[in-house]
Amino acid sequence: MPTPYIRSASPHCVRKLVLLAFDVEMVLLALGVLALLVGPNASQSTPSPTPAPSPSVTIPSTSVSLPPATYTPAPPPVAPVGATNTSVSALDPRIQYSPNWQTTNLCSGTSKSCGDAGQTMTFQFSGSAIFMNLNNAPTGMVYSATVDGVTDVVDAFRQGQDCGVGWSRFNLDNQLHVLNITILGPSSQTPASSISQASLDVTSLVVTSQASGTGSTSSPKPTSSALPSNMVSWVAAVTIAMVCAGISKLFI
């Protein structure tokens, strides 16, 4: 069997192959260096996504601007002769409360209390004056009191507990009236630590009333023994007729 012929590479070809391998190695090395130089810059130049701005949320303020107090306590006038004072308990069914009022025990007795702004109390009465007894205290609230369309803004805050008259209205006509109480909010004088305990505490109402006709004087009807004028005229006519008849008989 004949031996295959193998042609040996010439030195010139070997040199070309070596140079080609060297060139490839240099290209790969250059690409590696380029990757090291360009890679970090490329990662830095890539812009990161900008997060969408979160919508701003406005938290409503818990403080409410209340109207200034317009009521100043004043001593009541001297009660009219024959006037009577009637005490009405805070639990009296004639007093109408909105739903959030609670029964409490304050000022050595039973009371009605509420700390929610907007809650109301209504009472219908007949009399010339009305007084509302409260637990006036550091937790007292601001409220409005309206009678006959006239409104007082009252601040029940006190430095210390004061069980007594918190509001009154007198010099009213001795007739039917309606009292409307509306809680407005905590007093601006209430310490921050006591606002959560703020409430309007009603203990009782007192109504001053007069019996019909009491306090007024009526002029007595004039009395006279004189006869009415028509009766006088009739008597005079009869008398004249009798005199004339008597005179006529003298001439018969």
DOPA-392998 format. One record per residue (C-alpha): residue in three letters; x, y, z; residue number from 1. Coordinates in steps of 0.001 Angstrom, whole numbers, plus 500000, padded with zeros to 6 digits. Layout:
% residues N
{type = ALA	u = X	v = Y	w = Z	seq = NUM};
...
% end
This chain:
% residues 252
{type = MET	u = 500000	v = 500000	w = 500000	seq = 1};
{type = PRO	u = 501577	v = 503299	w = 499009	seq = 2};
{type = THR	u = 502427	v = 505785	w = 501787	seq = 3};
{type = PRO	u = 500382	v = 509056	w = 501544	seq = 4};
{type = TYR	u = 502339	v = 512122	w = 500715	seq = 5};
{type = ILE	u = 502377	v = 514787	w = 503417	seq = 6};
{type = ARG	u = 503596	v = 518189	w = 502439	seq = 7};
{type = SER	u = 505445	v = 519981	w = 505203	seq = 8};
{type = ALA	u = 504660	v = 523657	w = 505862	seq = 9};
{type = SER	u = 507237	v = 526070	w = 504804	seq = 10};
{type = PRO	u = 508834	v = 528439	w = 507339	seq = 11};
{type = HIS	u = 507141	v = 531347	w = 505594	seq = 12};
{type = CYS	u = 503668	v = 529913	w = 506223	seq = 13};
{type = VAL	u = 504456	v = 529183	w = 509830	seq = 14};
{type = ARG	u = 505514	v = 532765	w = 510341	seq = 15};
{type = LYS	u = 502240	v = 534025	w = 508841	seq = 16};
{type = LEU	u = 500221	v = 531785	w = 511139	seq = 17};
{type = VAL	u = 502126	v = 533008	w = 514164	seq = 18};
{type = LEU	u = 501573	v = 536614	w = 513176	seq = 19};
{type = LEU	u = 497881	v = 535968	w = 512571	seq = 20};
{type = ALA	u = 497492	v = 534357	w = 516001	seq = 21};
{type = PHE	u = 499315	v = 537307	w = 517537	seq = 22};
{type = ASP	u = 497010	v = 539739	w = 515780	seq = 23};
{type = VAL	u = 493938	v = 537885	w = 517005	seq = 24};
{type = GLU	u = 495305	v = 537897	w = 520532	seq = 25};
{type = MET	u = 495963	v = 541612	w = 520365	seq = 26};
{type = VAL	u = 492472	v = 542263	w = 519053	seq = 27};
{type = LEU	u = 490971	v = 540270	w = 521904	seq = 28};
{type = LEU	u = 493161	v = 542094	w = 524387	seq = 29};
{type = ALA	u = 492119	v = 545445	w = 522939	seq = 30};
{type = LEU	u = 488455	v = 544473	w = 523140	seq = 31};
{type = GLY	u = 488929	v = 543484	w = 526787	seq = 32};
{type = VAL	u = 490561	v = 546790	w = 527633	seq = 33};
{type = LEU	u = 487817	v = 548651	w = 525769	seq = 34};
{type = ALA	u = 485176	v = 546754	w = 527718	seq = 35};
{type = LEU	u = 486828	v = 547751	w = 530985	seq = 36};
{type = LEU	u = 486976	v = 551403	w = 529965	seq = 37};
{type = VAL	u = 483557	v = 551694	w = 528383	seq = 38};
{type = GLY	u = 481598	v = 549413	w = 530686	seq = 39};
{type = PRO	u = 481493	v = 551614	w = 533868	seq = 40};
{type = ASN	u = 480837	v = 554749	w = 531862	seq = 41};
{type = ALA	u = 478021	v = 553066	w = 530029	seq = 42};
{type = SER	u = 476446	v = 551990	w = 533306	seq = 43};
{type = GLN	u = 476795	v = 555486	w = 534698	seq = 44};
{type = SER	u = 475439	v = 557178	w = 531634	seq = 45};
{type = THR	u = 472307	v = 555066	w = 531588	seq = 46};
{type = PRO	u = 469671	v = 557320	w = 533217	seq = 47};
{type = SER	u = 467846	v = 555735	w = 536078	seq = 48};
{type = PRO	u = 464043	v = 556004	w = 535917	seq = 49};
{type = THR	u = 462750	v = 559041	w = 537761	seq = 50};
{type = PRO	u = 460098	v = 558047	w = 540309	seq = 51};
{type = ALA	u = 456753	v = 559652	w = 539749	seq = 52};
{type = PRO	u = 456065	v = 562398	w = 542309	seq = 53};
{type = SER	u = 453664	v = 561283	w = 544993	seq = 54};
{type = PRO	u = 450475	v = 563332	w = 545174	seq = 55};
{type = SER	u = 450509	v = 565835	w = 547965	seq = 56};
{type = VAL	u = 447954	v = 565140	w = 550671	seq = 57};
{type = THR	u = 446626	v = 568038	w = 552684	seq = 58};
{type = ILE	u = 445675	v = 566995	w = 556193	seq = 59};
{type = PRO	u = 442759	v = 569076	w = 557422	seq = 60};
{type = SER	u = 443402	v = 571004	w = 560573	seq = 61};
{type = THR	u = 441556	v = 569803	w = 563641	seq = 62};
{type = SER	u = 441304	v = 573285	w = 565057	seq = 63};
{type = VAL	u = 438076	v = 575112	w = 564338	seq = 64};
{type = SER	u = 437789	v = 578860	w = 564528	seq = 65};
{type = LEU	u = 435001	v = 579629	w = 566979	seq = 66};
{type = PRO	u = 433165	v = 582912	w = 567287	seq = 67};
{type = PRO	u = 434204	v = 585017	w = 570280	seq = 68};
{type = ALA	u = 432085	v = 584852	w = 573409	seq = 69};
{type = THR	u = 429410	v = 587546	w = 573533	seq = 70};
{type = TYR	u = 427833	v = 586661	w = 576864	seq = 71};
{type = THR	u = 428858	v = 588359	w = 580096	seq = 72};
{type = PRO	u = 427295	v = 587067	w = 583328	seq = 73};
{type = ALA	u = 425128	v = 589656	w = 585067	seq = 74};
{type = PRO	u = 423160	v = 589508	w = 588324	seq = 75};
{type = PRO	u = 419451	v = 588965	w = 587745	seq = 76};
{type = PRO	u = 417003	v = 591739	w = 588596	seq = 77};
{type = VAL	u = 414732	v = 591557	w = 591615	seq = 78};
{type = ALA	u = 412016	v = 589004	w = 590931	seq = 79};
{type = PRO	u = 408546	v = 590511	w = 590505	seq = 80};
{type = VAL	u = 406079	v = 590171	w = 593341	seq = 81};
{type = GLY	u = 404376	v = 586804	w = 593120	seq = 82};
{type = ALA	u = 407006	v = 585269	w = 590776	seq = 83};
{type = THR	u = 408007	v = 581647	w = 591336	seq = 84};
{type = ASN	u = 411168	v = 579720	w = 590390	seq = 85};
{type = THR	u = 410750	v = 576180	w = 589053	seq = 86};
{type = SER	u = 413754	v = 573854	w = 588846	seq = 87};
{type = VAL	u = 413891	v = 571466	w = 585891	seq = 88};
{type = SER	u = 416251	v = 568482	w = 586103	seq = 89};
{type = ALA	u = 418607	v = 567816	w = 583211	seq = 90};
{type = LEU	u = 416840	v = 564449	w = 582829	seq = 91};
{type = ASP	u = 413390	v = 566026	w = 582495	seq = 92};
{type = PRO	u = 411680	v = 564537	w = 579399	seq = 93};
{type = ARG	u = 410590	v = 568019	w = 578316	seq = 94};
{type = ILE	u = 414224	v = 568734	w = 577423	seq = 95};
{type = GLN	u = 415055	v = 567350	w = 573974	seq = 96};
{type = TYR	u = 418659	v = 566260	w = 573341	seq = 97};
{type = SER	u = 420350	v = 565227	w = 570110	seq = 98};
{type = PRO	u = 421635	v = 561605	w = 570071	seq = 99};
{type = ASN	u = 425192	v = 562009	w = 571421	seq = 100};
{type = TRP	u = 424333	v = 563306	w = 574894	seq = 101};
{type = GLN	u = 425177	v = 560990	w = 577790	seq = 102};
{type = THR	u = 423864	v = 560776	w = 581341	seq = 103};
{type = THR	u = 426644	v = 561625	w = 583820	seq = 104};
{type = ASN	u = 427061	v = 562401	w = 587509	seq = 105};
{type = LEU	u = 428554	v = 565812	w = 588157	seq = 106};
{type = CYS	u = 428133	v = 568588	w = 590696	seq = 107};
{type = SER	u = 426723	v = 566154	w = 593271	seq = 108};
{type = GLY	u = 423865	v = 565143	w = 591009	seq = 109};
{type = THR	u = 422780	v = 563671	w = 587708	seq = 110};
{type = SER	u = 423620	v = 565663	w = 584586	seq = 111};
{type = LYS	u = 423649	v = 565483	w = 580817	seq = 112};
{type = SER	u = 427007	v = 565795	w = 579040	seq = 113};
{type = CYS	u = 428226	v = 565983	w = 575441	seq = 114};
{type = GLY	u = 431571	v = 566837	w = 573853	seq = 115};
{type = ASP	u = 430619	v = 566814	w = 570166	seq = 116};
{type = ALA	u = 430328	v = 570065	w = 568237	seq = 117};
{type = GLY	u = 426988	v = 570530	w = 566536	seq = 118};
{type = GLN	u = 424966	v = 568622	w = 569123	seq = 119};
{type = THR	u = 421885	v = 570438	w = 570416	seq = 120};
{type = MET	u = 419487	v = 570772	w = 573331	seq = 121};
{type = THR	u = 415975	v = 572291	w = 573116	seq = 122};
{type = PHE	u = 413582	v = 573313	w = 575886	seq = 123};
{type = GLN	u = 410200	v = 575027	w = 575690	seq = 124};
{type = PHE	u = 409109	v = 577082	w = 578701	seq = 125};
{type = SER	u = 406694	v = 579770	w = 579817	seq = 126};
{type = GLY	u = 408123	v = 582502	w = 582000	seq = 127};
{type = SER	u = 409965	v = 585796	w = 582263	seq = 128};
{type = ALA	u = 413462	v = 584388	w = 582920	seq = 129};
{type = ILE	u = 415507	v = 581205	w = 582547	seq = 130};
{type = PHE	u = 418800	v = 580094	w = 584105	seq = 131};
{type = MET	u = 421005	v = 577155	w = 583028	seq = 132};
{type = ASN	u = 423169	v = 575481	w = 585661	seq = 133};
{type = LEU	u = 426370	v = 573870	w = 584385	seq = 134};
{type = ASN	u = 429588	v = 572235	w = 585386	seq = 135};
{type = ASN	u = 431785	v = 575201	w = 584441	seq = 136};
{type = ALA	u = 435324	v = 573797	w = 584478	seq = 137};
{type = PRO	u = 438688	v = 573641	w = 582621	seq = 138};
{type = THR	u = 436964	v = 571181	w = 580267	seq = 139};
{type = GLY	u = 434008	v = 573512	w = 579587	seq = 140};
{type = MET	u = 433066	v = 574111	w = 575956	seq = 141};
{type = VAL	u = 431863	v = 577043	w = 573879	seq = 142};
{type = TYR	u = 428151	v = 576958	w = 573032	seq = 143};
{type = SER	u = 425382	v = 579189	w = 571739	seq = 144};
{type = ALA	u = 422116	v = 579907	w = 573568	seq = 145};
{type = THR	u = 419196	v = 581314	w = 571584	seq = 146};
{type = VAL	u = 415842	v = 582607	w = 572866	seq = 147};
{type = ASP	u = 413361	v = 584603	w = 570771	seq = 148};
{type = GLY	u = 415905	v = 584907	w = 567941	seq = 149};
{type = VAL	u = 418585	v = 586495	w = 570163	seq = 150};
{type = THR	u = 421789	v = 584410	w = 570429	seq = 151};
{type = ASP	u = 424527	v = 584499	w = 573065	seq = 152};
{type = VAL	u = 427895	v = 582802	w = 572529	seq = 153};
{type = VAL	u = 429038	v = 581461	w = 575893	seq = 154};
{type = ASP	u = 432406	v = 580060	w = 577005	seq = 155};
{type = ALA	u = 431991	v = 577549	w = 579851	seq = 156};
{type = PHE	u = 435742	v = 577390	w = 580558	seq = 157};
{type = ARG	u = 436774	v = 578085	w = 584156	seq = 158};
{type = GLN	u = 440160	v = 577738	w = 585831	seq = 159};
{type = GLY	u = 438554	v = 575488	w = 588452	seq = 160};
{type = GLN	u = 435297	v = 573597	w = 588762	seq = 161};
{type = ASP	u = 432336	v = 575919	w = 589280	seq = 162};
{type = CYS	u = 428927	v = 574292	w = 589605	seq = 163};
{type = GLY	u = 426363	v = 577026	w = 589124	seq = 164};
{type = VAL	u = 424667	v = 579324	w = 586648	seq = 165};
{type = GLY	u = 426552	v = 579310	w = 583355	seq = 166};
{type = TRP	u = 424018	v = 581287	w = 581344	seq = 167};
{type = SER	u = 420766	v = 583156	w = 581938	seq = 168};
{type = ARG	u = 418251	v = 585350	w = 580154	seq = 169};
{type = PHE	u = 415760	v = 587552	w = 581979	seq = 170};
{type = ASN	u = 413376	v = 590451	w = 581365	seq = 171};
{type = LEU	u = 411402	v = 588250	w = 578982	seq = 172};
{type = ASP	u = 407688	v = 588580	w = 578385	seq = 173};
{type = ASN	u = 405826	v = 586191	w = 580659	seq = 174};
{type = GLN	u = 404808	v = 583895	w = 577813	seq = 175};
{type = LEU	u = 405919	v = 580834	w = 575820	seq = 176};
{type = HIS	u = 409573	v = 580713	w = 574712	seq = 177};
{type = VAL	u = 411962	v = 578169	w = 573169	seq = 178};
{type = LEU	u = 415572	v = 577759	w = 574327	seq = 179};
{type = ASN	u = 418041	v = 576297	w = 571800	seq = 180};
{type = ILE	u = 421542	v = 575250	w = 572896	seq = 181};
{type = THR	u = 424193	v = 574280	w = 570305	seq = 182};
{type = ILE	u = 427713	v = 573072	w = 571166	seq = 183};
{type = LEU	u = 430299	v = 574946	w = 569068	seq = 184};
{type = GLY	u = 433577	v = 573350	w = 570200	seq = 185};
{type = PRO	u = 436320	v = 573340	w = 572855	seq = 186};
{type = SER	u = 437316	v = 576620	w = 574420	seq = 187};
{type = SER	u = 440532	v = 578218	w = 573185	seq = 188};
{type = GLN	u = 441548	v = 578413	w = 576853	seq = 189};
{type = THR	u = 441292	v = 574658	w = 577370	seq = 190};
{type = PRO	u = 444740	v = 573059	w = 577872	seq = 191};
{type = ALA	u = 445790	v = 570701	w = 575066	seq = 192};
{type = SER	u = 445909	v = 567844	w = 577561	seq = 193};
{type = SER	u = 442232	v = 568372	w = 578431	seq = 194};
{type = ILE	u = 440700	v = 568886	w = 574969	seq = 195};
{type = SER	u = 439862	v = 565188	w = 574621	seq = 196};
{type = GLN	u = 437818	v = 565464	w = 577839	seq = 197};
{type = ALA	u = 436026	v = 568698	w = 576904	seq = 198};
{type = SER	u = 432247	v = 568582	w = 577263	seq = 199};
{type = LEU	u = 429201	v = 570679	w = 578037	seq = 200};
{type = ASP	u = 427683	v = 569429	w = 581304	seq = 201};
{type = VAL	u = 424123	v = 570577	w = 582030	seq = 202};
{type = THR	u = 422839	v = 569926	w = 585549	seq = 203};
{type = SER	u = 419477	v = 571758	w = 585596	seq = 204};
{type = LEU	u = 417373	v = 574668	w = 584370	seq = 205};
{type = VAL	u = 415459	v = 577188	w = 586490	seq = 206};
{type = VAL	u = 412431	v = 579015	w = 585071	seq = 207};
{type = THR	u = 410982	v = 582171	w = 586640	seq = 208};
{type = SER	u = 407286	v = 582605	w = 585928	seq = 209};
{type = GLN	u = 404363	v = 584706	w = 587094	seq = 210};
{type = ALA	u = 400753	v = 583762	w = 587533	seq = 211};
{type = SER	u = 398308	v = 585398	w = 585169	seq = 212};
{type = GLY	u = 397563	v = 588941	w = 586353	seq = 213};
{type = THR	u = 400360	v = 588880	w = 588926	seq = 214};
{type = GLY	u = 402473	v = 591962	w = 588937	seq = 215};
{type = SER	u = 399937	v = 594156	w = 587213	seq = 216};
{type = THR	u = 397472	v = 596469	w = 588816	seq = 217};
{type = SER	u = 394060	v = 597145	w = 587396	seq = 218};
{type = SER	u = 392297	v = 600424	w = 588016	seq = 219};
{type = PRO	u = 389032	v = 599893	w = 589924	seq = 220};
{type = LYS	u = 385864	v = 600730	w = 588070	seq = 221};
{type = PRO	u = 384446	v = 604061	w = 589161	seq = 222};
{type = THR	u = 381319	v = 603748	w = 591303	seq = 223};
{type = SER	u = 378611	v = 606400	w = 591555	seq = 224};
{type = SER	u = 375187	v = 606664	w = 593130	seq = 225};
{type = ALA	u = 374005	v = 608796	w = 590223	seq = 226};
{type = LEU	u = 371453	v = 607282	w = 587916	seq = 227};
{type = PRO	u = 372296	v = 606759	w = 584264	seq = 228};
{type = SER	u = 371635	v = 609763	w = 582038	seq = 229};
{type = ASN	u = 368801	v = 608080	w = 580153	seq = 230};
{type = MET	u = 367085	v = 607254	w = 583422	seq = 231};
{type = VAL	u = 367421	v = 610902	w = 584506	seq = 232};
{type = SER	u = 365802	v = 612104	w = 581290	seq = 233};
{type = TRP	u = 362896	v = 609701	w = 581706	seq = 234};
{type = VAL	u = 362279	v = 610749	w = 585318	seq = 235};
{type = ALA	u = 362415	v = 614417	w = 584325	seq = 236};
{type = ALA	u = 359887	v = 613896	w = 581538	seq = 237};
{type = VAL	u = 357468	v = 612091	w = 583855	seq = 238};
{type = THR	u = 357823	v = 614781	w = 586495	seq = 239};
{type = ILE	u = 357108	v = 617555	w = 584003	seq = 240};
{type = ALA	u = 354064	v = 615691	w = 582713	seq = 241};
{type = MET	u = 352676	v = 615290	w = 586238	seq = 242};
{type = VAL	u = 353223	v = 618995	w = 586979	seq = 243};
{type = CYS	u = 351468	v = 619998	w = 583787	seq = 244};
{type = ALA	u = 348536	v = 617694	w = 584602	seq = 245};
{type = GLY	u = 348226	v = 619230	w = 588069	seq = 246};
{type = ILE	u = 348202	v = 622752	w = 586665	seq = 247};
{type = SER	u = 345541	v = 621920	w = 584119	seq = 248};
{type = LYS	u = 343193	v = 620692	w = 586876	seq = 249};
{type = LEU	u = 343315	v = 624102	w = 588502	seq = 250};
{type = PHE	u = 341579	v = 625636	w = 585521	seq = 251};
{type = ILE	u = 338812	v = 623035	w = 585216	seq = 252};
% end
